[in-house]
Amino acid sequence: MLAIFLKTLPFFALIGLGYAAGRRGFFTPEATAYLTKFVFYFALSAMLFNFAANLTLSDILDWHFIGAYLWGCFIVYLIATAVGLFRGLSVAESAVEAQVATIGNVGFLGIPMFVLILGPESAGPMLMVLAVDLIVFSSLIVILITGSREGRVSLSTLRTVGIGLVKNPMIMSISAGIAWSATGRELWEPVNEFLSILGAAATPGALFAIGASLASKSAERLAVAGWLTFCKLVLHPAAVALSVLVIFPLDDPFAATVMISAAAMPVAGNVYMLAQHYGVAPQRVSAAILVSTAVSIVSLTAVIALLTGGAP
């Protein structure tokens, strides 16, 4: 476990550096927003395109893998939703809490970390997890929130979901990479170097941006944040493990390891963006992101060490 911890430590140290810069005012919220935009639209997109361009469609379109992951996710999603409704929350608030319990920071933190710790072969399974999170659950939360407010799911709601998916640079970069891979051609060397240089900025930029954004978040309502953190860091990987190891066992143990480890990631920052955009419990999400990220320094290391036998 110590070997895994030493591998993950630099990633969390970069988050801590960003957090310190944000807390001291050296990095303002406006600066953090622009850094996040650079990473999201440029650096991370270049990195994802490069990964996808070096994979075949079968590497990132395994329906058995996707089905097993979805089963584990929906179990936790339903538990979090049921608990929210039992506490008297609205459908919109319950949907946001379910999103917190299910969606991890796969794009900004998971992919670069796992490629280093588990190897480049983890990119394919991680891209599948990221695609499911973006396409299925990012669409579901929009449908639930707008549907609960309007009393029905209208065509305009579905149109909004579709436009959001098309405009998402992570989805588009993965799709473009797969399309290029299908041609069987190698990237022109200057293009490949350009993407490699730009993509190399994704990891430090994303981790620093995560930390700086956490500096503006509060840890209010710790009881709820603790429950949602438990859902994300314990229930989610446990449900996915049950699905992929027992109910829908995969033939590839490595892919199962990547999937379970991905489920153990802390809450993703884009959940806060959605909560803030729709005005549904943004402070609650903020607290869950802050608490889950801090706790995952230990919990994520423990999960990866357990699955890999303690050796990177």
N, C-alpha and C positions, 0 to 999 in steps of 0.2 A: 504493500500500500504506500510506503514511503516513496518508492520510485515513481508511482503514478502521481502522488501529491507534488513531487518536485517538478514533474512535467506540466501539471496544471497551474502551479504557482505563478509562473511568469504571466499567464493570461489574466489571472485575478489581480496580479500586481499592476498590470496596465490599467485595469478597471479602477483600482485604488488610486493610481496616479491621476486619472481623469477626475475621480471624485474629489481628491484634494484640490485640484486646480479649480474645480467648480465651486467648492465650499469657500475657498479663499478669494473668490471673485476674479481670479486671473483669467478664467475662461467663463465668459458671461453666457446666460441662456441663449442669447442671439448667436454667439459664436458656436455654441454646441449645436444649435439648429442647422447652421450652415455646414458644419463638419458632418453631421448626420446625413444631410442632403448629398454631400459629396460622396460619402461612402455608399449610400443607398443607390444613387443613380449612376455612379461612375465606377468606383473601385470594386465594390462587391459584385456589381453586374459583370465587370470584366473577369473577375475570379470565377464566377459561376459559369460564364460562357466558356472559359478555358477548360473547366472541369467537364462540362457537358460535351464539348467538342471532341474530347478524348474518350468518350464512352459511346457504346452503341445503345440503341433504343431499348434492347432487352436488358441492359444493365440498370436502367432506371424506370422500367415499366414491368415490374413483376407483380401481377395481380394477386398472387398468394400473399406476398409481402404486404401489399397495400391493404388487403382485406383483414389480415391479422392485426395490422397497426390500427385500422379504423375500429375494429371490435374493441380493442383495449381502450382507445380514446373515448368511444361513445359510452362505455361503462362509467368512466369517471365523469364525463359530461353530464350524464343522467343523474349520477349521485349528487354532484354539485348543484345541478338545477333543482332537484327534489329538496335538498336541504335549504336552498334559497327560498323556494316557495313555501316550505314549512315554516320558515322564519317570518313569513308575511311579506316577502319582497315581491315586486312586480315581475312580470315576465322579462322585461328588458333588463332589470337588475340581475335577475337570476341567470340570464343569458351571458351577461358580462362576467359574472363570477364563474360560470362554467367555462368560459373562454380562458380565464385566468388559470383555472385548474388543469387545462388541457394543452395550451399552446406555449411551447418553450422557445428559448432564444437560440433557435437552430441556425438561422442565417448569419447573424453577427458574431455569435460566440461558438456555436456547436461545430460548424463545418471546419473553420480554421483549426480549432482545438483538436478535433478528432483526426483530421488529416495528419497532424503532427504526432499524436499519441498512438492512434490505431493504424496509421498508414494511409497512402493515397487511395487504396482500394475501398476505404470507407466512404469515399465521395459519392458513389452510386446510391447506396442505401440512404445516405443523408439527404441527397437531392430528392429522393422519393418522399421522405418524411416531410421535407420543406414544401414540396409541391402539394401534398395532401393538406398540410396546415393552411397553406395560402388559398388553395382552390376550394376545399370543402368547408373548413371552419371559419375562414374569413368571410365566406359567402353566407354561411349559416347565421352568424351573429347579426349581419345586416338584415337578413330576412326576418329574424325573430324580433329585432328592435322595431323596425319599420312596420312589420305586420302587426305587432301588438299595439302600436300607436294608431294605425289606420283601421285596425279591425279586420284586415284581410291582406293577402299578398297580391299586390297589383302588378301589372306589366311594367310599370315605371320602376318598381322595386327590383324586379328581375333585370331590367335594363341597367339600372345603377350598379347591380352586382356584376353584370357582364362587362360594363365599361371599366369598372374598378380592376377586374382581372386583367383586361387587355392593357391597361395603363401601368400595371405593376411591373417595375423593371426586373425584379427577380424572376417572375414567371416568363417574361419575354426573353431574358438572357438565357435561361435554361432551354426554352423552346428553340431559340436561334442556334444555340450550341448543338442541340440534338439534330436540327435540320442540316447544319454543316457537317456533322459527323456522318450523316446518311449519304453524303456525296462521296465519301471515301477519300477525300483529298486532304492533304495537310495544309495548315495555314501558311500563307506566305511569311517568310522568316521575319521581315520587319513588322508585320502585323502581330505575329506571335510574340515578338519581343515587346512591342507596345502594350499588348494585353497583360503580359507577365509583369512589366514594370508597374502598370496601373493597378493590377490585381494585388500586387504585393503591398499596396497601401491599405488594402481592405482590413487586414487583421489588426494592425496597431490603431488605425483610424477608428474602426468599429468599437474596439475595446475601450479606447480613450473616451469615445462618445458615450458609451454605456455608462461609464463612471461619472462623467460630467453631467449627464442627464439625471443620474441618481442623486446628485448633490441638491437638486431643486425639489426632490420628492420628500414627503414626510412619512413618518411611521406611526400615524394616528390609527386608531381602531385596531390595535395590535391583536385583539382576540380574533377578529375576522381575518386579518392578514395571516395570522398563525394557522387558522383553519385552511385557508386557500393555499398557503405554502405547503402544508401537510398533503393536501390533495395533489399539488404539482410535483413535489419532490419524493413522495412516498407512494400514494395511491396510484398515480399515473404510471410510473415504471413498474409497479407491482401488477397492475391490470394488464399492461402490455406484455410483461413477462409471462403471465398466466396464459395470455392469448397465443403468444408466439412459441412457447415451450410446451404447452399442454393441449390447448384446444385446436390450434391451427399450426402445428409444429413445422418449422422451416427445415428444408434439407441442408441449408447453409448455416452452420452455427455462428459464423462470423457476422452474417447479416443480422441474425437475431441479437447478437451482442451490440451491434451498432444501433439497432432499433430501440432496445431497452435503455441503452445509455442516452440516446437522444430524448427519450421520454423523461429522463432524470434532469434535463436542463431547467434552469430557473425560468420564471415567467418572462415572456417576450415583451419588448418595449412597444411593439405595434399594437398590443392590446390596450395600452394606455392611450395611444393616439386615437383608437376607435372610441374608447370610453369618453375621451375629451370631446371628440367631434360630435357625438350624439348626446353629450351632457348626461351620461349615466355613470354615476359612481366613480369618477376619475380619481378621487383621493383614496378610495378603497383599493383600486388597482395600483396606484402609486405605491402604497404601503406594501402590497403583496410583492411587487417587483423588487423593492428595496430589501425586504426581509428574505425573500427566496434567493436572491443573488448572494446575500451574505451567508446564508445557511448552506448554499450549494458548494461553497469552497470545501466543505467537509463531506457533504452528502454525495455530491457528484463523484468526487474522488473515491469514496467508498464503493459506489455502484460499479464504476469502471474497474476498480481493483478486484471486486468480487467476481466480475464476469471474465476478467482476463487472468485471474490467478495472481494478481499483484504485480505483474511485469508488463511494461509498455511494449 
